[in-house]
């Protein structure tokens, strides 16, 4: 209500009414090139931190094919992360057509099929009257807002709903995007809400709270279900499907933010080397630079006291940066509705100005709460000292945003050099 639905509606309106897709184009038209670059930078840089978390999930899940204990081995996780990410980066260099086909296949076989299976087993579990770890009584259906961990959990919940606006950078690759994208966003929102809520409940119902592992909690639940139903021989199959599904998700995340950053590079914010496209139309040097940065960030798993602590810290840091981007996106939507005249034949948020303001304010409230609680470490995860966590967290945020100042300076100095290199001409008298 306060994030996913507002994000989907605002993305649909902006995409349907602005020819050039993506967050960079929206914020640039609303507030100028510099805010546009800051917005797309936040969208991209948070992925540098997020990739190790999703890749650690893949590594933790894949460990069940070999030895489940490997999921808590830091060196195993880092090795799998590096090998997987560099392989997917090289795949994306082959072009958007190949990666989009792989993403579609992986989404159906590796996400929808396991989700349907885990929801089906949950229903069977409930029908058979097996013991539950939580009970949906009237008194505990709503969260206890006095318990800080319930607020902190919002960080992880929001992390599962990020990226609704990402697909819009591919607007030129889609037929009839003004009609296709809004429809796709509505369908996606419905699927995400249905599968995420029921899938999360499946884990909470059957796995004891103090045994849930952030890295491999999903396959942990599958194993629990399948053992209870005497179907443990299916565990390797579902493990493989979950790995495939996660890989497909990463493929699209690797390239989509990069395409937005590439648009900013063409405007002079980055050295010309980052503007280079290979023969498949992919920003080759940006993709390779991204892979190098992800390799550096994943070393966080080696320096934090536990795998869960590393996973949580990187998830929270990534979500914080993305929330700042969404603040700019909601503000851009309000600004553009005022600056531009939208066609009557395209999608706009119902309710005229009131409808848009209500949706954007809901989104801004969700972002603000998430930003606030992101600075608070959860009590159930060992992170070392509180000071160590805050120092790591705050320095990470500053370090990720600081390069924006350099790129602002670079663009300004580049413009100055270009103006200085142009031949000087004599001023002509004004003609009335």
N, C-alpha and C positions, 0 to 999 in steps of 0.2 A: 504493500500500500504506500509506503513512504520512500520506496526506491525503485524497484523493478518496473512497476507499472508507469510511474512518471518518466523514467528513462526511456521506456519503449515508446510512449506517446510523443515525447519531445523529439526523439530520434526520427520517428516516422514523419512528423510535421516538417522538420528541417530538411530531411532527405527529399520529401515530396515537392518542396518548393524552391530548393537551391540546386542548380544544375551540377555544380562540382560537389561531390560527396565528401564526407569526412569531417571530423572535428576541427581540423586546421582551417578548412574553408569557412565553416560556420563562424568560428570565433574571430577569424581574420576580417570577415565582412562586418561583424558586429562591433569589434573594438580595435581593429587595426592589426598590422602584421606582427608586432611584438607580442601582443597578447595571444595571437594565433600561434606563434611559435612556442610560447610558454605552455599553452594548452596541449599541443601535440607532443611536446617534450614530456609532460607529465604522463600522458597516455603511453608513451613509449618506455620511459625510464622505469615505470613501475613494473613492466614486464621483465626487465632485467633481474628484478628481485623475485618476481613471482615464478619464473621458469624453474629455478631450483626446487621450489616446493612441489609443483606438479610432477616434476621429474623424479623427485624423491618418492612421491606416491607410486609412480610407475615402478621404480626400483624396489620399493617395499612390497608391492603386489607381486612382481616377478620373482621375488625371493621365495615365494611359496612353491614355485616350481622346483626349487633346489633345496633350500633350507630356510624355514621361516625366521630363524635366529639372525640371518643376514640382514633383516630389515633394521636391526639396531646397530649394525656395523657401519661406522662413519666412512671408512675407506671404500667399502663396497658401494655405498650410496653415491659418493663423489665420482667413482669410476663409471658407474652406469649413467649418471647425469651427463658427464662429459661426452661419452661415446654416443649416447642417444641424441643429444642436442646438436652436435656437429653433423651427425648423419642426416637429421631433419633439415638442417640449414642447407646442406648440399642438395637435398631433394628440392627445396624451394627455389634454388638457383635455376632449376629446369623450367620454371614458368608456373603461372597461376592455374593453367588448365589441369596440369598433372596433379598439383597439390589439392585443388578443389575436388577432383574425382576421388582422391585418397581420403579426404576429409568426409565426404558423403558416405563412402563405404564404411569407414570407421565409426561414424556417428550411429548408423543403423545397427551394425553388427556388434559394436563394442560398447555402446551406451544404451540404446533403446532395448535391446534384447536382454542384457543383464538387469536393467531397471525393471523390466516387465517380470523377470524371473524372481527378483528379490521381493517385489510387491506381491506376486502370486504366492510365494512361500510365507510371507507375512500373513496373508489372508488364511492360508491353510493352518498356520500356527494358531491364529485366533479361533478358528472354527474348532480345532482339536482341543482347545482349552488348556494349552501348555502355559507354564509359568511366565509372567511378564515382569520386567525390571521397572517399568513405570506404569501408572494407572491413570487413565484420563477421567478423573472424577471432577465434579463441578468446582471443587475448591482449588484444584491445581491445574485447571485448563489454561488459566492466564498466568503469565510469568509473575514472579514476586519481584516487584521493582525495587524493593529495599535490599535485595541481594545483588551486590556489585557484579558477581560473575555472570548474572543474566544480562546485564548491560554489556559486559565485555564480549559475550558471545556474539553480539551484533556484528563485530568485526569479521568473524568467520562466516556469518550468514551473508553479509554484504559481498564478501569475496566470491561467494558462489553465484552472485547475480551480476557480476561485472561484465562489461564488453558488449552490451546490446547495440551500441552505436558503431561497433567496429566494422561490420559488414558493409557499411555505407561507402567506404573508400573504393569499393569495387563497382560503383554505380555505372561506370562506362562499360563494364563487362556483362551487364544484365539487360535483358530485353524488357522494355516498358517499366523502368525502375520506379516511376512515380506511383504505379499501381502495385508492382511486385513487392517492393520493400515494405510498405505499410502492412500488407497482408502477411508477409513472412514474419514480421515482428510480432504481430498478434498471435500467430500460430506458435511461434517460438516461446512467447511468454506463457501461453497456456501449458505447453509441454514441460517447460522448466519448472513452473510452480507445481504441477501435478507430480512429476517424478522426484523433484528435490524434497518436497514435504513428505511424501510417502516413503521414499528411500531412507530419509533421515530417521523417520519413525521406526522403520524396520530395524535399524541399528540400535536405537534407544530401547526398543521393546525387548530385545533378546540378549544384548551384551551388557553385563554389569558396568555401571558408570566408571568405576575405578580401573576397569580393564580395557576401556576403549583407547585405541592407539591412533593418533592423528595421521600417521603415515600410511598404515595398512588396515585401518578400521573397516573398510568396505569388504575386502577379501576375508578379513577376520569374521565378519558377519555371515558371508557366504559359507565359510567353513563350518561355522556354528550351526546354520540351518541344515546344510547337507549332511553333516554328521548325525543330527537329530532325526532326519528323515531316511537315514541309511543310504544316502546317495553320494558318499564321499568320493566316489570314482569320478564325479562330475567336477570336482574342485579344480583340477588342472585346466579343464575346458573354460570354465568361467574366469579363471585367472588369466588365461590367454586373451579372452574377449575383453576383459577390463584393461589390459595393457594396450590392446589394439585401439579401444575407444579413447583412452587418454592420449595416445600418440596422435590420433586424428585431430583432437582438440588443439594440441600444441602446434600442429602444422599451420592452422589458420592464424593462430596468435603470433607466430613467428613473422609472418609477412604483412598482416594488415596494419599494425602500428607503423611498421617500417615504410609503407607506402605513404602514409600521412607525413612522416618525417621527411621523406624524399621530396614531397611537394614544397616543404619549407626550405629544403636545401636548394631547390631551384630558384627560390627568391633571394638567394645570397646569404643565408644564415650560416652556411657551412662551406668549407673549402670545396673547390670544383671536383676534387677526387670523389666526394660523396654523392655527386650528381650523376655519376656514371651508371648507365644501365647496360646489362649484358645483352646478348642477342635474343634472349627470351623476354626482354623488357623488365627485368628484375634489378633492383638497386644492389648490385653485387657487393660493393665495398661496405655499404651500411649493414648488410646481412652478416658479413664476415666480422665486422667490428662488434656487432651485437653478440656474436658467438664468443668472442674473446672476453667481453665484459661479463657474460653469464658464467663463463669458466672461472673468473676471478671471484664473483659473488658466491658461487656454490661452496667456496672454501669456508664459509661461515659454519658449515656443518662440523668442521674440524676444530673450531674454537669455542663453541658453546657447550655447556655441560651435558646436554642431552639432545637426542634427536627431536623429541617433542618440542623442546625449547627453541631449537633452530627453526623448525617448521613454523611454530607460532610467530616467532619474531619476524621472519621473512614475510609471512602472510599478512601480519599487521602492518608492516612497513609498506608493502606493496599496496594494500588497501587504502592506507592514509594518502599516499601520493595520488591514487586514482580518484579518491573523493574530492581532492582539490580540483582535479580536472572536471569532475561533474558539476562542481559549484560554478565554474566558468561556463560550462555548457548550458546550464539552466539560465544563467544570466544572459548568455548569448541569445537564447530563444526569446526572452522577453525583449531584448534590444532589437532583434531582427523583425519581430512582429510590428514594432513601432516604426522601423526604418523602411520596410519593404511592403509592397502590396502583393498579397498572395492571390493566385488564380482561384476562381470558384470551383474549378473542376479538380483540384488537388485536395489531398487530405490535410485538414487542420483540426486541432484539438477543439471539440465542441464547447460551446458556452462563451464564445468570443473572448474578450479580454479577461473576464472573470474566470472562465474555464482555464485559460492558460496560466493566469496568476495562481490559481488554486493548485494546479498540477505542479508548477515549478516550486511553489512554497513547500509542498509536501516533500518534493525531492531535496530541497535545500535543508529541511529539517532533518531528514534521514542522513544526509551527508554530515551535517554539523554534529549530530549525536555520535556518529561513527568516528569522526575525527577526534572528538573529546575522549571517548573511552579507549581509543587506540593507544593512548599513552599509558594505560594502566595494565600491568601484567596480570594474567589470570592466576588465581591462588592454587589451582590444581596442577600446575606445570612447574617443574623445577627449573629455574632460570639463573641460579646463582644469586648474587645480591641484587637488591632493587636498584641500587646506584649503577651497577654494571649494565643492567637491562636498559635503563634510561639513557646512559651514556652511549651505548651501542645504537639505540633506537634514534635518538636525536641527531647524533653525528651521521647516521645513515641518511636521514632525511635532508640534512644540510648538504651533505656530499652529493646527493642525487640532483639537487636543484641548483647548486652553485655553478655548474657549467653554463647555465642559461645566460648569466652575465657575460661570460666570455664570448658567446655566440652573438649577443647583442653588439658587443664592441667590434667583433669581426665584421658583421654586416655593415655597421656604420663606417668603418675604415675602408671596407671594400668599395662602398659607394663613393667615398671621398677620392680613392685612387682612380676609379672609373671616370669621375668628373674631371679630375686633373689631367687624365690622359687624352681627353677629347680635344680636338683642335679648336683654338679660340677664334671666334668670328667677330667682326665689327658690329656694334649695335646698329640696328636699323631704326630710323625715325618712325615714331608711331604714325599710323594713318587713320584718320578719323573715319 
